[in-house]
């Protein structure tokens, strides 16, 4: 099961980690160059909680932002 917030649908985002090489211009070099990049995931702060959905209790993932808002009822 893919982890997503049951209330707002927040999930993972994809991005890159960039590896740079070369001496910076301020230090007398020709500037930094990107040598390679790899894909990575940015994961949200999801917590497993038991909440009421449609009058029934269900164990789902809820993001920290929705927990702070109080956008649900605990079971």
Jmol script that loads the backbone (N, CA, C; Angstrom):
load data "model"
ATOM      1  N   UNK A   1       0.839  -1.190   0.000  1.00  0.00           N
ATOM      2  CA  UNK A   1       0.000   0.000   0.000  1.00  0.00           C
ATOM      3  C   UNK A   1       0.879   1.247   0.000  1.00  0.00           C
ATOM      4  N   UNK A   2       0.578   2.174  -0.890  1.00  0.00           N
ATOM      5  CA  UNK A   2       1.315   3.420  -0.966  1.00  0.00           C
ATOM      6  C   UNK A   2       0.885   4.321   0.186  1.00  0.00           C
ATOM      7  N   UNK A   3       1.873   4.868   0.891  1.00  0.00           N
ATOM      8  CA  UNK A   3       1.566   5.726   2.031  1.00  0.00           C
ATOM      9  C   UNK A   3       1.103   7.091   1.548  1.00  0.00           C
ATOM     10  N   UNK A   4      -0.129   7.453   1.899  1.00  0.00           N
ATOM     11  CA  UNK A   4      -0.695   8.758   1.596  1.00  0.00           C
ATOM     12  C   UNK A   4      -1.575   9.177   2.757  1.00  0.00           C
ATOM     13  N   UNK A   5      -1.715  10.482   2.947  1.00  0.00           N
ATOM     14  CA  UNK A   5      -2.600  11.005   3.979  1.00  0.00           C
ATOM     15  C   UNK A   5      -4.043  10.729   3.563  1.00  0.00           C
ATOM     16  N   UNK A   6      -4.824  10.175   4.479  1.00  0.00           N
ATOM     17  CA  UNK A   6      -6.212   9.830   4.174  1.00  0.00           C
ATOM     18  C   UNK A   6      -7.097  11.059   4.041  1.00  0.00           C
ATOM     19  N   UNK A   7      -6.678  12.193   4.599  1.00  0.00           N
ATOM     20  CA  UNK A   7      -7.508  13.393   4.578  1.00  0.00           C
ATOM     21  C   UNK A   7      -7.166  14.333   3.422  1.00  0.00           C
ATOM     22  N   UNK A   8      -5.892  14.640   3.233  1.00  0.00           N
ATOM     23  CA  UNK A   8      -5.524  15.613   2.193  1.00  0.00           C
ATOM     24  C   UNK A   8      -4.861  14.970   0.983  1.00  0.00           C
ATOM     25  N   UNK A   9      -4.484  13.695   1.064  1.00  0.00           N
ATOM     26  CA  UNK A   9      -3.888  13.001  -0.075  1.00  0.00           C
ATOM     27  C   UNK A   9      -2.414  13.278  -0.285  1.00  0.00           C
ATOM     28  N   UNK A  10      -1.763  13.855   0.734  1.00  0.00           N
ATOM     29  CA  UNK A  10      -0.333  14.167   0.616  1.00  0.00           C
ATOM     30  C   UNK A  10       0.477  12.876   0.566  1.00  0.00           C
ATOM     31  N   UNK A  11       1.405  12.789  -0.390  1.00  0.00           N
ATOM     32  CA  UNK A  11       2.237  11.607  -0.550  1.00  0.00           C
ATOM     33  C   UNK A  11       3.673  11.982  -0.849  1.00  0.00           C
ATOM     34  N   UNK A  12       4.427  11.022  -1.353  1.00  0.00           N
ATOM     35  CA  UNK A  12       5.845  11.277  -1.623  1.00  0.00           C
ATOM     36  C   UNK A  12       6.029  12.126  -2.875  1.00  0.00           C
ATOM     37  N   UNK A  13       7.094  12.928  -2.881  1.00  0.00           N
ATOM     38  CA  UNK A  13       7.485  13.719  -4.034  1.00  0.00           C
ATOM     39  C   UNK A  13       8.844  13.232  -4.508  1.00  0.00           C
ATOM     40  N   UNK A  14       9.096  13.343  -5.804  1.00  0.00           N
ATOM     41  CA  UNK A  14      10.376  12.923  -6.341  1.00  0.00           C
ATOM     42  C   UNK A  14      11.235  14.143  -6.626  1.00  0.00           C
ATOM     43  N   UNK A  15      12.534  13.987  -6.414  1.00  0.00           N
ATOM     44  CA  UNK A  15      13.475  15.067  -6.667  1.00  0.00           C
ATOM     45  C   UNK A  15      14.838  14.493  -7.005  1.00  0.00           C
ATOM     46  N   UNK A  16      15.852  15.334  -6.943  1.00  0.00           N
ATOM     47  CA  UNK A  16      17.201  14.909  -7.296  1.00  0.00           C
ATOM     48  C   UNK A  16      18.184  15.325  -6.213  1.00  0.00           C
ATOM     49  N   UNK A  17      19.229  14.497  -6.020  1.00  0.00           N
ATOM     50  CA  UNK A  17      20.396  14.909  -5.264  1.00  0.00           C
ATOM     51  C   UNK A  17      21.475  15.213  -6.288  1.00  0.00           C
ATOM     52  N   UNK A  18      22.059  16.394  -6.190  1.00  0.00           N
ATOM     53  CA  UNK A  18      23.023  16.853  -7.183  1.00  0.00           C
ATOM     54  C   UNK A  18      24.420  16.780  -6.591  1.00  0.00           C
ATOM     55  N   UNK A  19      25.355  16.121  -7.296  1.00  0.00           N
ATOM     56  CA  UNK A  19      26.754  16.053  -6.896  1.00  0.00           C
ATOM     57  C   UNK A  19      27.536  17.034  -7.763  1.00  0.00           C
ATOM     58  N   UNK A  20      28.221  17.968  -7.080  1.00  0.00           N
ATOM     59  CA  UNK A  20      28.997  18.989  -7.801  1.00  0.00           C
ATOM     60  C   UNK A  20      30.484  18.746  -7.610  1.00  0.00           C
ATOM     61  N   UNK A  21      31.281  19.133  -8.611  1.00  0.00           N
ATOM     62  CA  UNK A  21      32.738  19.036  -8.502  1.00  0.00           C
ATOM     63  C   UNK A  21      33.372  20.257  -9.138  1.00  0.00           C
ATOM     64  N   UNK A  22      34.631  20.488  -8.819  1.00  0.00           N
ATOM     65  CA  UNK A  22      35.341  21.655  -9.331  1.00  0.00           C
ATOM     66  C   UNK A  22      35.496  22.712  -8.259  1.00  0.00           C
ATOM     67  N   UNK A  23      36.532  23.515  -8.399  1.00  0.00           N
ATOM     68  CA  UNK A  23      36.787  24.558  -7.406  1.00  0.00           C
ATOM     69  C   UNK A  23      35.934  25.785  -7.703  1.00  0.00           C
ATOM     70  N   UNK A  24      35.417  26.410  -6.655  1.00  0.00           N
ATOM     71  CA  UNK A  24      34.569  27.581  -6.808  1.00  0.00           C
ATOM     72  C   UNK A  24      35.365  28.766  -7.344  1.00  0.00           C
ATOM     73  N   UNK A  25      34.679  29.674  -8.043  1.00  0.00           N
ATOM     74  CA  UNK A  25      35.329  30.843  -8.625  1.00  0.00           C
ATOM     75  C   UNK A  25      35.950  31.733  -7.551  1.00  0.00           C
ATOM     76  N   UNK A  26      35.295  31.816  -6.391  1.00  0.00           N
ATOM     77  CA  UNK A  26      35.808  32.647  -5.298  1.00  0.00           C
ATOM     78  C   UNK A  26      37.152  32.128  -4.788  1.00  0.00           C
ATOM     79  N   UNK A  27      37.416  30.845  -4.991  1.00  0.00           N
ATOM     80  CA  UNK A  27      38.676  30.250  -4.541  1.00  0.00           C
ATOM     81  C   UNK A  27      39.709  30.155  -5.677  1.00  0.00           C
ATOM     82  N   UNK A  28      39.391  30.741  -6.822  1.00  0.00           N
ATOM     83  CA  UNK A  28      40.354  30.765  -7.926  1.00  0.00           C
ATOM     84  C   UNK A  28      40.123  29.709  -8.992  1.00  0.00           C
ATOM     85  N   UNK A  29      39.024  28.974  -8.901  1.00  0.00           N
ATOM     86  CA  UNK A  29      38.741  27.945  -9.889  1.00  0.00           C
ATOM     87  C   UNK A  29      37.884  28.451 -11.032  1.00  0.00           C
ATOM     88  N   UNK A  30      37.406  27.542 -11.851  1.00  0.00           N
ATOM     89  CA  UNK A  30      36.568  27.920 -12.994  1.00  0.00           C
ATOM     90  C   UNK A  30      35.078  27.751 -12.687  1.00  0.00           C
ATOM     91  N   UNK A  31      34.748  27.429 -11.465  1.00  0.00           N
ATOM     92  CA  UNK A  31      33.353  27.299 -11.069  1.00  0.00           C
ATOM     93  C   UNK A  31      32.960  25.849 -10.866  1.00  0.00           C
ATOM     94  N   UNK A  32      31.901  25.637 -10.100  1.00  0.00           N
ATOM     95  CA  UNK A  32      31.462  24.271  -9.821  1.00  0.00           C
ATOM     96  C   UNK A  32      30.598  23.744 -10.953  1.00  0.00           C
ATOM     97  N   UNK A  33      30.769  22.475 -11.278  1.00  0.00           N
ATOM     98  CA  UNK A  33      29.990  21.829 -12.328  1.00  0.00           C
ATOM     99  C   UNK A  33      29.223  20.655 -11.741  1.00  0.00           C
ATOM    100  N   UNK A  34      28.069  20.372 -12.308  1.00  0.00           N
ATOM    101  CA  UNK A  34      27.291  19.212 -11.880  1.00  0.00           C
ATOM    102  C   UNK A  34      27.901  17.982 -12.534  1.00  0.00           C
ATOM    103  N   UNK A  35      28.365  17.036 -11.699  1.00  0.00           N
ATOM    104  CA  UNK A  35      28.988  15.832 -12.246  1.00  0.00           C
ATOM    105  C   UNK A  35      27.963  14.720 -12.450  1.00  0.00           C
ATOM    106  N   UNK A  36      26.994  14.619 -11.563  1.00  0.00           N
ATOM    107  CA  UNK A  36      25.935  13.603 -11.712  1.00  0.00           C
ATOM    108  C   UNK A  36      24.784  13.951 -10.772  1.00  0.00           C
ATOM    109  N   UNK A  37      23.632  13.329 -11.034  1.00  0.00           N
ATOM    110  CA  UNK A  37      22.493  13.450 -10.126  1.00  0.00           C
ATOM    111  C   UNK A  37      21.778  12.120 -10.045  1.00  0.00           C
ATOM    112  N   UNK A  38      21.160  11.880  -8.893  1.00  0.00           N
ATOM    113  CA  UNK A  38      20.387  10.657  -8.681  1.00  0.00           C
ATOM    114  C   UNK A  38      19.011  11.037  -8.144  1.00  0.00           C
ATOM    115  N   UNK A  39      18.023  10.239  -8.494  1.00  0.00           N
ATOM    116  CA  UNK A  39      16.664  10.499  -8.033  1.00  0.00           C
ATOM    117  C   UNK A  39      16.539  10.125  -6.563  1.00  0.00           C
ATOM    118  N   UNK A  40      15.708  10.866  -5.832  1.00  0.00           N
ATOM    119  CA  UNK A  40      15.431  10.564  -4.438  1.00  0.00           C
ATOM    120  C   UNK A  40      13.975  10.868  -4.141  1.00  0.00           C
ATOM    121  N   UNK A  41      13.514  10.482  -2.948  1.00  0.00           N
ATOM    122  CA  UNK A  41      12.129  10.709  -2.538  1.00  0.00           C
ATOM    123  C   UNK A  41      12.092  11.688  -1.376  1.00  0.00           C
ATOM    124  N   UNK A  42      11.122  12.581  -1.409  1.00  0.00           N
ATOM    125  CA  UNK A  42      10.841  13.455  -0.283  1.00  0.00           C
ATOM    126  C   UNK A  42       9.574  12.906   0.368  1.00  0.00           C
ATOM    127  N   UNK A  43       9.704  12.366   1.581  1.00  0.00           N
ATOM    128  CA  UNK A  43       8.580  11.716   2.255  1.00  0.00           C
ATOM    129  C   UNK A  43       7.929  12.668   3.251  1.00  0.00           C
ATOM    130  N   UNK A  44       6.591  12.723   3.289  1.00  0.00           N
ATOM    131  CA  UNK A  44       5.908  13.573   4.263  1.00  0.00           C
ATOM    132  C   UNK A  44       5.905  12.921   5.643  1.00  0.00           C
ATOM    133  N   UNK A  45       5.598  13.708   6.651  1.00  0.00           N
ATOM    134  CA  UNK A  45       5.535  13.225   8.033  1.00  0.00           C
ATOM    135  C   UNK A  45       4.166  12.579   8.263  1.00  0.00           C
ATOM    136  N   UNK A  46       4.073  11.277   7.968  1.00  0.00           N
ATOM    137  CA  UNK A  46       2.814  10.546   8.115  1.00  0.00           C
ATOM    138  C   UNK A  46       2.833   9.723   9.389  1.00  0.00           C
ATOM    139  N   UNK A  47       1.710   9.772  10.107  1.00  0.00           N
ATOM    140  CA  UNK A  47       1.558   9.014  11.347  1.00  0.00           C
ATOM    141  C   UNK A  47       0.386   8.051  11.183  1.00  0.00           C
ATOM    142  N   UNK A  48       0.532   6.841  11.705  1.00  0.00           N
ATOM    143  CA  UNK A  48      -0.543   5.847  11.656  1.00  0.00           C
ATOM    144  C   UNK A  48      -1.513   6.123  12.796  1.00  0.00           C
ATOM    145  N   UNK A  49      -2.796   6.322  12.467  1.00  0.00           N
ATOM    146  CA  UNK A  49      -3.810   6.647  13.477  1.00  0.00           C
ATOM    147  C   UNK A  49      -5.095   5.896  13.197  1.00  0.00           C
ATOM    148  N   UNK A  50      -5.878   5.696  14.245  1.00  0.00           N
ATOM    149  CA  UNK A  50      -7.211   5.136  14.110  1.00  0.00           C
ATOM    150  C   UNK A  50      -8.205   6.287  14.224  1.00  0.00           C
ATOM    151  N   UNK A  51      -8.929   6.565  13.125  1.00  0.00           N
ATOM    152  CA  UNK A  51      -9.872   7.683  13.094  1.00  0.00           C
ATOM    153  C   UNK A  51     -11.236   7.196  12.618  1.00  0.00           C
ATOM    154  N   UNK A  52     -12.245   8.037  12.824  1.00  0.00           N
ATOM    155  CA  UNK A  52     -13.598   7.713  12.378  1.00  0.00           C
ATOM    156  C   UNK A  52     -13.799   8.216  10.953  1.00  0.00           C
ATOM    157  N   UNK A  53     -14.160   7.303  10.056  1.00  0.00           N
ATOM    158  CA  UNK A  53     -14.480   7.645   8.671  1.00  0.00           C
ATOM    159  C   UNK A  53     -15.851   7.051   8.363  1.00  0.00           C
ATOM    160  N   UNK A  54     -16.829   7.922   8.163  1.00  0.00           N
ATOM    161  CA  UNK A  54     -18.190   7.470   7.874  1.00  0.00           C
ATOM    162  C   UNK A  54     -18.813   6.701   9.030  1.00  0.00           C
ATOM    163  N   UNK A  55     -18.495   7.088  10.252  1.00  0.00           N
ATOM    164  CA  UNK A  55     -19.063   6.433  11.429  1.00  0.00           C
ATOM    165  C   UNK A  55     -18.362   5.148  11.843  1.00  0.00           C
ATOM    166  N   UNK A  56     -17.366   4.730  11.093  1.00  0.00           N
ATOM    167  CA  UNK A  56     -16.618   3.504  11.416  1.00  0.00           C
ATOM    168  C   UNK A  56     -15.163   3.862  11.700  1.00  0.00           C
ATOM    169  N   UNK A  57     -14.557   3.112  12.603  1.00  0.00           N
ATOM    170  CA  UNK A  57     -13.148   3.360  12.910  1.00  0.00           C
ATOM    171  C   UNK A  57     -12.275   2.641  11.890  1.00  0.00           C
ATOM    172  N   UNK A  58     -11.232   3.325  11.446  1.00  0.00           N
ATOM    173  CA  UNK A  58     -10.339   2.782  10.434  1.00  0.00           C
ATOM    174  C   UNK A  58      -8.919   3.234  10.735  1.00  0.00           C
ATOM    175  N   UNK A  59      -7.947   2.326  10.550  1.00  0.00           N
ATOM    176  CA  UNK A  59      -6.547   2.651  10.774  1.00  0.00           C
ATOM    177  C   UNK A  59      -5.954   3.159   9.464  1.00  0.00           C
ATOM    178  N   UNK A  60      -5.554   4.444   9.456  1.00  0.00           N
ATOM    179  CA  UNK A  60      -5.040   5.087   8.256  1.00  0.00           C
ATOM    180  C   UNK A  60      -3.811   5.928   8.607  1.00  0.00           C
ATOM    181  N   UNK A  61      -3.154   6.438   7.556  1.00  0.00           N
ATOM    182  CA  UNK A  61      -2.046   7.366   7.731  1.00  0.00           C
ATOM    183  C   UNK A  61      -2.581   8.792   7.639  1.00  0.00           C
ATOM    184  N   UNK A  62      -2.137   9.650   8.580  1.00  0.00           N
ATOM    185  CA  UNK A  62      -2.543  11.052   8.606  1.00  0.00           C
ATOM    186  C   UNK A  62      -1.277  11.892   8.708  1.00  0.00           C
ATOM    187  N   UNK A  63      -1.183  12.956   7.899  1.00  0.00           N
ATOM    188  CA  UNK A  63       0.012  13.802   7.941  1.00  0.00           C
ATOM    189  C   UNK A  63      -0.036  14.711   9.172  1.00  0.00           C
ATOM    190  N   UNK A  64       1.141  15.206   9.560  1.00  0.00           N
ATOM    191  CA  UNK A  64       1.268  16.021  10.767  1.00  0.00           C
ATOM    192  C   UNK A  64       0.478  17.328  10.661  1.00  0.00           C
ATOM    193  N   UNK A  65       0.359  17.862   9.449  1.00  0.00           N
ATOM    194  CA  UNK A  65      -0.376  19.104   9.244  1.00  0.00           C
ATOM    195  C   UNK A  65      -1.866  18.917   9.553  1.00  0.00           C
ATOM    196  N   UNK A  66      -2.434  17.772   9.129  1.00  0.00           N
ATOM    197  CA  UNK A  66      -3.842  17.491   9.395  1.00  0.00           C
ATOM    198  C   UNK A  66      -4.071  17.183  10.877  1.00  0.00           C
ATOM    199  N   UNK A  67      -3.064  16.597  11.534  1.00  0.00           N
ATOM    200  CA  UNK A  67      -3.174  16.334  12.976  1.00  0.00           C
ATOM    201  C   UNK A  67      -3.217  17.658  13.732  1.00  0.00           C
ATOM    202  N   UNK A  68      -2.367  18.622  13.320  1.00  0.00           N
ATOM    203  CA  UNK A  68      -2.342  19.943  13.958  1.00  0.00           C
ATOM    204  C   UNK A  68      -3.657  20.678  13.748  1.00  0.00           C
ATOM    205  N   UNK A  69      -4.240  20.541  12.553  1.00  0.00           N
ATOM    206  CA  UNK A  69      -5.522  21.190  12.247  1.00  0.00           C
ATOM    207  C   UNK A  69      -6.653  20.594  13.071  1.00  0.00           C
ATOM    208  N   UNK A  70      -6.561  19.286  13.360  1.00  0.00           N
ATOM    209  CA  UNK A  70      -7.650  18.582  14.030  1.00  0.00           C
ATOM    210  C   UNK A  70      -8.801  18.351  13.081  1.00  0.00           C
ATOM    211  N   UNK A  71      -8.507  17.949  11.864  1.00  0.00           N
ATOM    212  CA  UNK A  71      -9.495  17.806  10.797  1.00  0.00           C
ATOM    213  C   UNK A  71     -10.193  16.450  10.820  1.00  0.00           C
ATOM    214  N   UNK A  72     -10.201  15.765  11.954  1.00  0.00           N
ATOM    215  CA  UNK A  72     -10.798  14.425  12.041  1.00  0.00           C
ATOM    216  C   UNK A  72     -11.197  14.152  13.490  1.00  0.00           C
ATOM    217  N   UNK A  73     -11.917  13.037  13.691  1.00  0.00           N
ATOM    218  CA  UNK A  73     -12.286  12.596  15.046  1.00  0.00           C
ATOM    219  C   UNK A  73     -11.572  11.301  15.331  1.00  0.00           C
ATOM    220  N   UNK A  74     -10.951  11.216  16.511  1.00  0.00           N
ATOM    221  CA  UNK A  74     -10.278   9.993  16.907  1.00  0.00           C
ATOM    222  C   UNK A  74     -11.310   8.925  17.250  1.00  0.00           C
ATOM    223  N   UNK A  75     -10.962   7.675  16.958  1.00  0.00           N
ATOM    224  CA  UNK A  75     -11.880   6.574  17.249  1.00  0.00           C
ATOM    225  C   UNK A  75     -11.802   6.210  18.729  1.00  0.00           C
TER     226      UNK A  75
END
end "model"
wireframe off; spacefill off
backbone 0.3
color backbone group
